[in-house]
Amino acid sequence: MFIKKGAASVLLLVSLNALATSNSALEEIVITSSRVPEPWSEIATAITKLSREDLDHYGNLSLVDILQHQPSMSVTHTGGMGKAATVRIRGEEGYRTLVVLDGIPLTDTTGTQHSPRLEHLTTQSVTSVEILRGPQGLMYGADAGGIIFLSSTPDQRGWSNAVALETGRYNQQSVFLKSAISGEQGYLQVSWQNSSLDGFNALTADNTTKDADGYDNDTKHISGAWQVTQDLQLSAVHRATSATNEYDGCYNANFQVTHVCTDQYDNSASQIAATFAGDKALHQISYSLTQTEKAFYSDKIFSFGAEGKLRSLAWASKLDLNDYIHAVVGADADRAELNDGSIIRKRDQLGLFTEIKWAPRKSLTLAVGARTDDNDDFGRHNSLRLTGVAVQTLNDSTLKYKASYGTGFRAPSLYEVAYNAGPFAYGSAASTRLKEEQSAGFDIGIEWLVQTDLHLQVTYFRQTVEDEIFFDLEAYTGYLQDQGEALVSGLELSADWQVKTGLSIAANATIMDSERPDGAARIYRPDNQASLSVRYSDPDQRFSGQVVLQHRGDSRGIVNQTIDGYTALSFKLQYALTPDLRPYLRVENAFDADTREIPSYCASRAAIYAGMSYQF
């Protein structure tokens, strides 16, 4: 049941920031699964949640460098910070991952497959991260094969300010400023972040210039919410990122390979929203606009560029029908646009969805949901989701049993369709009429919570993608489509143990098998991966630190060659000179492991960074 009107403002802040409402993990509030706030005890889908404290302990400036430590999250880098990075959830392609920031879908419609540009997302203005694994076409639209939900809502009341500085290897320099005020009438915050580094030679084929490929990122963020009445809240957010990236391996005007290449990326994401909370209902409506402009330069001469937009009007409502049944209903209307000078395309997609949850008793929650999407180019498609959760209370612990099944589809992107119909496709790609991909997946798992000290999870998953679209990386003919089902299955294990006050251990491991319809391995997917972190804080809260050991198993390359895995150690140590001033030392890849995930690209070696954070 929802809280009463007198506490509606508290619910609204919680719903935006996914704050925990209790020390019990089962009562922690999660947003991602059904787009509205729900307690963990009712969630059957597989979710990982990171708080601002978690992000601080890792210390990485780039979000992808933290994501690679989470269950079933594999990352491939094409060089250092700012270089193109692909984040795969449970072995699925990165363009099936939907990234949402404060309710705004950060989809790059100028991309070849509308994939998110995660390499340009930094962690400093983010207050929480939720990762939803598996096909999630029901709530977020048919393209979503996994969700990364980012929130920047202030996590404390009152007026707060923050300054953070960092410097280190590859001449990395970072500055972050933030000011926020939050209270019962809402909040207002503004932040600015600038990071730059000289970098290192990104491509192994660059054995002539061997120049350092640098990166610069400038991000401005402003957001606010106003509690108009006891029930109604209005909110707005605007984020602008301008990034310049140097890389290797492009073509100049003479169609010769050059290693003097630059990518200019400019993105703005804006949203206005309204939330109404009553005794037995929560209604949210929003309009967002994501705009992307990019330009590429070869030998310092402009070679090509593109502009893209994604407009999204979304509505979601949670209704308590009685003490045992509640429903989530909603709709979203999206318009994607692409203009690269030769390709000018638009596409609309309208989605309607509903989910009914039934709790015949407090310890059991069952849900069934359906969605229909009407795509301009590929017609109407239906998605569904079935979930079940049972909670068993023991003497001093709790068992949670969960199962979910979901489906979805992905229409070929504007670029994929246009490329195969254009002058550059040839051979089989030129005659291939791309059709939509179909996805389905289920997982079943168990969680064991021992008071607030120990949380163990085991989840088995199996997913398929039918008619998977891929680019021909061998002959470069264009976009092709597998006939049949690509399969990924695996086991996720995780443990969080509060050993004693100030000392905790977290570990996760994923064992995964990913195959194309012909049985061949899908490229760049490690067969196993694991992460172990130990976090410590002394009784006086002056010294704190985290040590992280990451293992990535072997994977396969384009021509089925073995790509060796690696094990890398990183840590961050921090000491509070005063309660507000905290200098720190951060070390990445301490033992200088070879962390290349793609054979033709270089990777960062051992690196030391020093920084300071000041909050007042």
N, C-alpha and C positions, 0 to 999 in steps of 0.2 A: 504494500500500500504506500501511496505517496504521503509525504509529510503534510501537515495542515498549512493553510494559507499564511499564518503568522510566521512560518519559517521558510516561505517560498524563496526568499532571496538567498538563503544558505544553499538550498537545492540547486539554484541556478549557477552559483559559483562552483559548486561541486560538479555539476554536469559538464561544465566547460573544462574543468581541470582534472577530472577523474581522481579527486583526492580520496584517501581512505577515510571511512567513517568510523572505523573501529580498529582496535589492535588485532582483531581476528582477520586472517587472510580471507576467510569465507565471506566476510561482510565488506570487503574492499570493493569500492565502486569501479566498474569498468564500463566504458562507453562504446568501444569499437564493435562489439558483437552485433548489436541491434540498433546502433546510432542513437540510443538513448541510455541514460544511466541505469545500470542494473548491478546487483550484488554478485560477487564472484560465485556464490553458492548456487546461482541459477544459470551460470554460463557453462555450456557444454563444448563450445568451440575452443580450440587451442590458442591461448593468449600468453604472451610474455609482456610484462610491464616493467618499465624503468622509471625511477623517480629522478628528480633533480639531484638528489644526493648520490644516486648511482652514477649519473653522468659525470659529476664532479670527481668521484673516486677513480673512474677510468682516466679522465683528464684529456682525452683526445679532442682536438678541435674539429676534425672531420667526423660527421655522423656515421659514415660507412665503416670507419675504423672501430666503432663500438658495436655496430650491428653484427659484424663478423664473429663476435663472441657469443651470440645468442643461438638457441637451439634451431637447427635446420636453416640457418642463415649462412649462405656462402657468398663470398665477394670475389670478383676478379678485377684487378687494377691494371690499367695500362700506363704504368708509371707511378709518380708520386701524387701528392695532394693536388686536387683539381683536375687530374686526368680522368678520362672517361672510366667510370666504374659501374659494374653490373652487380646488382644485389638479387640473388635468387632465393626464393622462399620454397623450401621443400623441393628443390631441384627444378622448379619451373622458371621459365624465362623472365628476365628482369622487367620486360615491358608488360608482364601480367601482374606486376606489383603496383598497387595504387598507393600513392603517398598523399596524405591529407594533413594540412596544417591549419589548425583552428577552424576546421570545417571546410577549408578551401582545397579542392583537388589540384595538386601541383603537376598536372599532366602537360608535357611538352608536345603540343600538336605539330611542331616543326620537325620532331624526331621521326626517324624512319618508321618506327613502330610505336610512336606516342609514349615512349618510356619516360619515367621521371628522371630528372637530372640530379640524382642524389649526391654526386660528387661536389655539388655547389652548396650543399646544406651543412651548416656548422651547428655546433651543439650549444653555443653560449646563451642564446635567447630562448632555448627550449626548456620547459619545466617538467615535462613528462613525455614518455614514449610508450605507445601500445602497439604490439605486433600481433596481428591476427593471421594465423596460418591456415592454408587450405583454400579451395575454390569458394569464393564468397560473392557470387553473382546476385544473391538474394537482396541484400541491403544496399550494396554499393554500385550496382550496375554490372552488366554482364562481363565487362573486361577484367574484373577484379579477381585475380588468383591468389591474393593475399593483400593485407592492408598494413601500412605503417602510418599510425595516427599520432601526429605531433601536436602538443599543446604548449602555448606560451603564456597562459593565464598566470598572473602572480600567485605564488604559493604561500604568501604571508600577508597579514593585514598591516595597515599603517603605511607610513612613507618609508621607502627603502631605496638605497642607491648602491650601485656596484661598479667597481673599476677592476679590470683584469688586464695584465700585461704578460707577454711571454716571448722568449727569444730562444733560439737554439740552432741546431745543425741545418745546413743548406741555407743559412742566413734567414731563417724563418723569423718573422716579426708579426706579433698580433696585439691588437688593442681592442678592448671591449668596454663600452660605457652603457649603463642602464639606470633609469630612474622610474620608479613606480609608486603609485599611491592606491591603496585598496581599502574598502570599507563596506558598510552595509548598503550604501547608495551606489556601489559599483566600483570600478577601478579605471585607471588611466596609466599607461606605461609607454615609454619610448626607449629604444636602444639603438646603438650603432656599433658595428663591428668591422674591422679591417684586418685582413691577414694577407701576408705576402711572403714569398720565399723564392730564392734563386733556383732551387730544385737541382736535379741531376739529369744526366743523359737518359731519356725515356726509352729509346728504341735501340736494341742491340745492333740493328743494321746500320745505325749511324756511326760508322767507324772512320768518318772523315772529319766532320766538324767536332763531334763529340762534345757539343756544347751543352750547358745546363739548360733545362727547360723549366722556366719559372711559372709562377702563378700568383694572381692577385685577386682577392675577393673583398668587395665592399657591400655590406648589407645593412639596410635601415629598416626598422620595424616600429610600427606604432599601432596600438590597439586600445580599446576601451569599452566599457559597458556601463549602462545607466539603468538603475532600478527605478523605472518611471512610477510604478505603483507596487503594491505588495505582491502582485501577481505577474506583472509585465516587466521584462528586461529587454532593452535594446543594446546591440553591440555592433562594433565595427572593427575591422583590422585591415592594415595595409603593410605589405612587405615588398621591398625593392632590392634586388641583387644585381650587381654589375661585376662580372668576372672576366679576366683576361688570362688565357691559358696558352702556353707555348708547348708545342709537341713536334714529333718527327713523322716523316713518311707521308707527305702530301704531294700533289702534282702541281707544277708551275705552268705558266702560259705555254711553254714548249712541250707540255705533256711529259716532262721528265720528273723523276722523283727528287724531291728536295727535303731537307731536314730543317728548313727555316719556315716554320708553320705557326700560325697564331689563330686562336679561336676566341672571338669576342661574344660573350653571352650576357644578355640583359633580360631580366624577368621581373614582372610586377604581379603581385597577387593581392586582390582586394575582396572584401566581403562586407555586407551589411546583413544583420540578422535580428530576429525578434523571437523571444521565448516567453511563453505564457504557462504558468504553473498554477493549477487549481488543486482542489481536494483530491480528485481522482483522475486527473488528466495533466499531461505535459505536451505542449505543442511547440514546435520549432519550425521556422521558415527562414530561408536565407537566399540571397542572390550573390554569386561570386563571379569574378572575372580574372582569369589568368592569362597574361600576355607575355609572349616570348619573342625576342628578336636575337638573331645570331648572324655573325659574319665571319667568314674564313679568309685568311690571307696566306698566300704562298710567295716566298721571297719578298715579303712585305708589300705585295700587290694583291688587291682584292680579287678573290677567285669566285666565291658565291656566297649567298646569304638566304635567309628565310624569315618570315614572320608568321606567327601563329597565335590563335586565341581559343580559349575554352570558356564559354559562358554556361553557367549552371544555376538553375532555379530549383531549389529543393525544399521539400516539406516532409516532416515526420511527426507523428503523434503517438504517444503512449496513453492508453485508456485502461483504467481499472474497471472492468465490467462487473465484477463482484469480488468476493474475498479469495476466489480460487482461479479466476480467469482474467488475464489482461491481454490486450492486443496492441501491436505496433502496426500502424498504417502510414503510407507515405507515397510520394511521387517525386521524380526528378526529371527535368527537361534540360538536355545538354545540346549545345551547338559547338562543334569543332570546326576551326578554320585553318587553312594553310595557304600561304602565298610565298613561293620562292622565285618569282619572276617568270617562270615557265609553267608552273603548276599552280592553279588557283582553284581550290575546292572548298566546299562547305558540306557539313553533314549534321543532321538533327537526329537525336535519339530521345524518345520519351519512355520512361519506365514507371510502372505502378507496382507497389508491393504491399504485402500484409503478412503478419506473423501472429499466430495465436499461441499464447502460453497458458498451460493448464497445470495447476498445482493441487492435485487431489488431496495431498497432505503436505505438511511443511517440509518433509524430507525428500519430496519427489516433484520434479518439474519436467513436463513434456511440452514440446513445441513443434508446430508445423507452419511452414511459411511458403508463399508462392510469389512469383514476380513475372511480369510480362514486359518485354522491351520491344518497342517498335523503332527499327532502324531504317533511315531513309533508303539506304542502298541494299540492305540484306533482309528486309522484312521483319516479321514478328518472331520472337523467340521467348520461350518460357523457362524459368529457373525455379528450383525448389530447394528447401532445406528442412531436414528432420533432425531434431535433437532431443536428447533425454539426459537428465541429471538425477542421481539419487545420492543422498547424503546419509551416512550411518554414523551415529555418535557412539563412541566407546567410552571406557572409563576416563582416560585422560587424553584421548585422541579422537580424530574424525577421519572417516574414509569418504571420499567423493568419487563416484563412478560416473563416467560421462561417455557419450557417443554422439556423433554427428555425421550427417550425410548432406552434401550440397552439390549443385550443378551450376554451370554457367556457359557462356559462349563469348567469343571475341570476334568481332567483325574485322576484316583486314583494314589496316590503317589507310588514311588518305594517301600517304606516300607509297605504301606497298602497291596499291591499285594503280596509281599513276605511273610508277616506275616500270611495271611490267607492260603498261600500255604505251610507254614512251620509246624514244629512239635508242636508249642505251641497253635495253633488254634484248637478248637474242637466244637462239636455240629453244630449248624446252620452256624456258621462263617466258619468252615472248608469246608462246601459245597457251600458257597456263592461265586459266580463269580462276582466280583465287576465290575460295568460298570461306565461310566462317568456320572457326574452330569451335569444337564442343568439348567441355571439360566436366569431369565428375570426380568426386573424392569423398572418402569417409575416414574417420579416425575413431578410435576407441581407447579409453585410457582410465587410469585410476590415480587418485591423489591421496596421500596420507599426511595429515597434519597432526603433529604432537604438540599440543598447547600452542604457544607462539614460538617454539624453539626450532622445530624441524618441519620442513615441507618437502616431501618427495613426490615426484610425478613420473609416470611411465605412460607413453602414448604410442600406439601403432597407427600408421597411416598408409593409405594406398590411393593414388590419384592417376587419372588417365586424361590425356588430351588427344582428341581425334582430329585428323587432318591438320596437323601442326604446320604452321608456316615458318620457313627459314630462308635466309639468304645463302646463296650458293657461294661458299667461301673458297671453293677449289677452282672453279672455272669462271666465277663472277658473271654468270649469265643473267642473274636477277633473282627474284623471289620464287621459290619452289614450295611444294606442299607434299608432306608425307601422306601416303595412303595407309589408313589404319590408325591404331592407337599407340601413342607414346605412353610409357608406364613409369611411374616412380613409386616406390614403396620403402618404408623404413620404420625405424624405432627411435623415439626421442626419450632420453632419460635426463632428469634434472633433480638437483637437491640443493636446498638452502638450509643451512644449519647455523643457528645462533649458539655457538659453543659456550660462550659466557658473555657477560656485559663487556662490550668493546671488541669482541672477537667473533667474526663470522666467516663461514666458508660457503662458497657457492660453486657448483659444478654442473655441467651439462655435457651430454654426448649424443651424437646422432649417427646412426648406421643407416646408410641409404643405398638403394640400387635404382639407377635411372637408365631406361632403355628406349631406343627408337623402335618403331613397329617391326623392323627387321632384326631386332635383338642386339644391334650395335649400341655401344655406350653413347650417351649424350655427352657432348664435350663440356669440359671445365667443371663438371660436377664431382666433388670429392666423394669417395665411397664411405668415408667416415670423417668425423671432425669432433673436437672436444674442447672445452675451456674450463679451467680451474682458477678461481680467484680466492684470495685470502685477504680479508679486510680487518684492520686493527685500529683502535683508537684508545689512547690511555685514559685512565679515570678522570684526569683533569681536563680532558678534551683539548689538549694542546698539541700533542703529536698524533698524527694519523697517517695511514698509508694503505695501499692496496697493491698486491702482487698478482699478476695475471699470467697464466701459462696457457698458450693457445696451440692446438694441434690441428693441422689440416692434412687429411689423407691424400693418397694418390688420385689423380684424375686422368682423363684422356683428352688429347688434343685433336686438331682438325683432321689429321691423317691417322688417327687412332694410336698415336704415339703416347707413351706413358709420361705424364708430368709428375715429377716427384713431389711428394708432400713435404711438410716442414713442421717443426716445433719451435715456437718463439716465446721468449719471456719478456714481459714489460712490467714496469712498476711506476708508482707515483708516491712520493713521500712529502708530507706537508707539516709545517710547524707554525702554531699560532703565536706570534710575538705579542699580540693583543687579541681580544675576542674578535676584532674586526679585521686585523691585518694578518694575512697568511701567505708567506712565501713558500714555494714548493720546488721540488726537483722531479722531473719526469724523464724516464728512460724508455725508449721503444726498441724492441728487438735487441735486448741487452747482449745476447751471445752472438750477434751478427749472423743469424741464419739466412740462408738464401730463400727469401719469401716470394719468389716469382710464381704467379699463378698462370701466366701466359708466357710460353717460352721465348717469344720474340721481344718481350718488354722487360726492362730492368725494374728493380724494386729497391725501396729504401733499405739501407743497411743500418747498423746500430747508430742510434741518435740520442743525444742528451738535450733536454730543454729545461730552462729555468723560468719561473714565473712568479707572479704575485697577484693575489686577489684582495681587494679592500671593500668591505661592505659597511655601510653606515646609514 
